[in-house]
């Protein structure tokens, strides 16, 4: 009489033999948003182009903010002059303590206004937080934007990562740094990769775990969003 393999054994075999798919993802990516309401005067890096860390990605028209800073600086100069004058008068007992302290407070208030306007003026340029490429341009030059409005989608493609699911039983032999190959559909080529991180939790239903890997090397033809088949299998017994 033939023996029927247990259900769990059949499911494990199916999981082991299943094609493992993965997609290339950038190391870092983010949406650059406006911090002030202003008109865009310049977008020096066009969609698809590369940029350096610290390079200006968006330039706003900040003539109003510059005028506000100049006004705050003038108010600070006046308040500081008044305070210094009261200090000299205080030495001659010609001004009250309250008036002296009030003039000091006005100077400190004016200093805070200058600092606030300088900080606001510093938001008139959006600099790249890291080197990368512009994935999507959401605005145009001469367009007025509101605070919080999305401007650009940027990504760091210096290192391309892979995320995929494998059977949890592979943890017996799989380690950080384990090497394998990945076949990318768009290029028709196979590339070296290595495991970078192993998930912190096993899925109890599917008995699987998530892996994060990285393409081992730089290949100009590879781009974020490409996908392919992970060529990884348990060692022969």
Buried (B, 14 or more C-beta within 10 A) or exposed (E): EEEEEEEEEEEBEEBEEEEBBBBBBBBBBBEBBBBBEBBBBBBEBEEEEEBEEEEBBBBBBBEEBBEBBEEBBEBBEEBBEBBEEBEEBBEEEEBEEEEBEBBBEBBEEBBEBBEEBEEBBEBBEBBBBBBBBBBEBBBEEEEEBEEEBEBBBBBBBEBBBBBBBBBBBBBEEBEEEBEBBBEBEEBEEEBEBBBBEBBEEBEEEEBBBBBBBBBBEEBEEBBBEBEBBBBBEEEEE
